[in-house]
């Protein structure tokens, strides 16, 4: 199931960030999981994603940027 959230922090040099999701902890993501719009990834953009459970916790995958700040 696809969900929506807002990028709360993105580190361009390291290629990772966090997506703020209402009612739960922020989700970690890596730029390699961004399927569209990776060149405009910045804090504050609206994204749509899938959530995956890993050994280190939940992460966002198959991320599409759907809106600007």
N, C-alpha and C positions, 0 to 999 in steps of 0.2 A: 504494500500500500504506500502510495506517495504522500509525503507530508510537506508542509511549508514552514519556513523559519527565516530569520534574519541573521546575517553574518555579524556576530558581535565583536569579533577580532580576527584579523588576518595578518600573518607575518609573511610578507612578500619574499624576503630573503630566504626563509626556511621552507616556504611552500605549504604551510599548514595554518589552520584557524579553527574557529568554533562557531557553531550555529546556535543561536538563542531560540529555544523552543518553549512556548508557554506551558507551564505546569510540570516541567521536568528539567534536569540538569542540561547544561549546554552540551552539544555533540561535537566531538572532534572530527575534523576532516583533513584530507590531504588534497592538494591541487590535482593530483593524478586521478582523483575520483570525480572531477568536474568534467561533464560531458559536453557542455556548451557554455560559451561565455567566459572561459578561463582567463582570457586576456583583460577582462574588466572586473576581476574579482577584487573587491574592496570591502572594508567594513561598512555595514549598513545596507547592503543589497539584499533583496528578497530572493530566496532560492527555494526550489522544489527538490526533494531528495527521497531516497529510500534509507531506511535504518537497518544496520547490520550489527548483530551481537558478536563480539570478539572476546578473547581471553582478557583483554585490558578494559573491556566495557563496550558500550555501544558507540558506533561510529556512523557517519553519514557517507553514503555511496551514491553513484549515479546522479550527481548533482547538476541541476540546470539553473542558470541565473534567469529569473523571470521578471525582475524589476530593479530599478535604480533606487538611489537614496531618496 
